[in-house]
Amino acid sequence: MKILFVLITAVTTAALPAFPQGNPPDPIFRSGVSLVRVDAQAIDGSGQVVSGLTKDDFRVLDEGEAQTLVNFSFAEEPLDLILMFDMAGSMHGKVLNVVRAAELGFRELRKGDRVDVMIFNTRAQEIQPFTEDLQAVNEAILLRVITLKFGGGSQTDAPASDAALRFRREPRSQRKRGILVITDKTSSGTPSSTIRDLWQSDAVLSELVIGGSAPSSNPIVDQTGGATIVAGNPGEAFQQSVHYLRSGYAMYYAAPGATAGTQRRLQVSLTPDAARRFPNVRIHARAGYVVNPL
């Protein structure tokens, strides 16, 4: 299976110079042309990140109109990551797997990443605010999260909105924004307001399902361009989930004229020629975004 993650961020800048695939330079901001940035990740049938695709392999539609990509690159970037631990009663017997997932998976977190730790049942509660101190994050999980009381049921929609709103208290930066929900089930119904909150906060939500079978589709994951991974090996699955959020293709196109706050539909796919060359590709991309004020 091949998955594309899409993260939309509007920036105001003059036309950016072309750069080769690799780590893109920081854009030089000037008054001038407004650009939309699309971050997309490609995954092959074995779940591995695919590099080497080119600008001509992608097609981006904004409100059904094809967009001309003016810049393109592949890179691994720092993260602003919210870890959300499900505290439902059904998770109680899976605490050790949760700890193993976080502890072993920390190998994928790097200097420059910032992590926030939350727990949730029907709403989210912050345990550790955003920090670059990964040791403090690890201690928050080991010493606080696993000692809390598990009980009741849980829902993903309201906690996901809480996490999206948490991002809005943070200044914009070059870091990608991701939410990783660690749970033993997946949600099947999500109000459109939750999707809009995540689009407006430029956040991708993924799930790491502990001790479960192949889950049903989660609209939050599908609509924000994330992925649901069932953790056979929790540590490896955690690493894989974080890597998905970190790496990918950055594409820019001229922003269509639209009022701030407008919700726009987005479609990202491989071109027909690329689809023939990659016959096993399945596209899972963010389905829209909210125009942010400049």
Secondary structure in CASP SS format (residue, H / E / C, confidence):
PFRMAT SS
TARGET T0000
AUTHOR 0000-0000-0000
METHOD secondary structure of the structure
MODEL  1
M C 1.00
K C 1.00
I C 1.00
L C 1.00
F C 1.00
V C 1.00
L E 1.00
I E 1.00
T E 1.00
A E 1.00
V E 1.00
T E 1.00
T C 1.00
A C 1.00
A C 1.00
L C 1.00
P C 1.00
A C 1.00
F C 1.00
P C 1.00
Q C 1.00
G C 1.00
N C 1.00
P C 1.00
P C 1.00
D C 1.00
P C 1.00
I C 1.00
F C 1.00
R C 1.00
S C 1.00
G C 1.00
V C 1.00
S E 1.00
L E 1.00
V E 1.00
R E 1.00
V E 1.00
D E 1.00
A E 1.00
Q C 1.00
A C 1.00
I E 1.00
D C 1.00
G C 1.00
S C 1.00
G C 1.00
Q C 1.00
V E 1.00
V C 1.00
S C 1.00
G C 1.00
L C 1.00
T C 1.00
K H 1.00
D H 1.00
D H 1.00
F E 1.00
R E 1.00
V E 1.00
L E 1.00
D E 1.00
E C 1.00
G C 1.00
E E 1.00
A E 1.00
Q C 1.00
T C 1.00
L E 1.00
V E 1.00
N E 1.00
F E 1.00
S E 1.00
F E 1.00
A E 1.00
E E 1.00
E C 1.00
P C 1.00
L E 1.00
D E 1.00
L E 1.00
I E 1.00
L E 1.00
M E 1.00
F E 1.00
D E 1.00
M C 1.00
A C 1.00
G H 1.00
S H 1.00
M H 1.00
H H 1.00
G H 1.00
K H 1.00
V H 1.00
L H 1.00
N H 1.00
V H 1.00
V H 1.00
R H 1.00
A H 1.00
A H 1.00
E H 1.00
L H 1.00
G H 1.00
F H 1.00
R H 1.00
E H 1.00
L C 1.00
R C 1.00
K C 1.00
G C 1.00
D C 1.00
R E 1.00
V E 1.00
D E 1.00
V E 1.00
M E 1.00
I E 1.00
F E 1.00
N C 1.00
T C 1.00
R C 1.00
A E 1.00
Q E 1.00
E E 1.00
I E 1.00
Q E 1.00
P E 1.00
F E 1.00
T E 1.00
E C 1.00
D C 1.00
L H 1.00
Q H 1.00
A H 1.00
V H 1.00
N H 1.00
E H 1.00
A H 1.00
I H 1.00
L H 1.00
L H 1.00
R H 1.00
V H 1.00
I H 1.00
T H 1.00
L C 1.00
K C 1.00
F C 1.00
G C 1.00
G C 1.00
G C 1.00
S C 1.00
Q C 1.00
T C 1.00
D H 1.00
A H 1.00
P H 1.00
A H 1.00
S H 1.00
D H 1.00
A H 1.00
A H 1.00
L H 1.00
R H 1.00
F H 1.00
R C 1.00
R C 1.00
E C 1.00
P C 1.00
R C 1.00
S C 1.00
Q C 1.00
R C 1.00
K E 1.00
R E 1.00
G E 1.00
I E 1.00
L E 1.00
V E 1.00
I E 1.00
T E 1.00
D C 1.00
K C 1.00
T C 1.00
S C 1.00
S C 1.00
G C 1.00
T C 1.00
P C 1.00
S H 1.00
S H 1.00
T H 1.00
I H 1.00
R H 1.00
D H 1.00
L H 1.00
W H 1.00
Q H 1.00
S C 1.00
D C 1.00
A C 1.00
V E 1.00
L E 1.00
S E 1.00
E E 1.00
L E 1.00
V E 1.00
I E 1.00
G C 1.00
G C 1.00
S C 1.00
A C 1.00
P C 1.00
S C 1.00
S C 1.00
N C 1.00
P H 1.00
I H 1.00
V H 1.00
D H 1.00
Q H 1.00
T H 1.00
G C 1.00
G C 1.00
A C 1.00
T E 1.00
I E 1.00
V E 1.00
A E 1.00
G C 1.00
N C 1.00
P H 1.00
G H 1.00
E H 1.00
A H 1.00
F H 1.00
Q H 1.00
Q H 1.00
S H 1.00
V H 1.00
H H 1.00
Y H 1.00
L H 1.00
R H 1.00
S E 1.00
G E 1.00
Y E 1.00
A E 1.00
M E 1.00
Y E 1.00
Y E 1.00
A E 1.00
A C 1.00
P C 1.00
G C 1.00
A C 1.00
T C 1.00
A C 1.00
G C 1.00
T C 1.00
Q E 1.00
R E 1.00
R E 1.00
L E 1.00
Q E 1.00
V E 1.00
S E 1.00
L E 1.00
T C 1.00
P H 1.00
D H 1.00
A H 1.00
A H 1.00
R H 1.00
R H 1.00
F C 1.00
P C 1.00
N C 1.00
V C 1.00
R C 1.00
I C 1.00
H C 1.00
A C 1.00
R C 1.00
A C 1.00
G E 1.00
Y E 1.00
V E 1.00
V C 1.00
N C 1.00
P C 1.00
L C 1.00
END
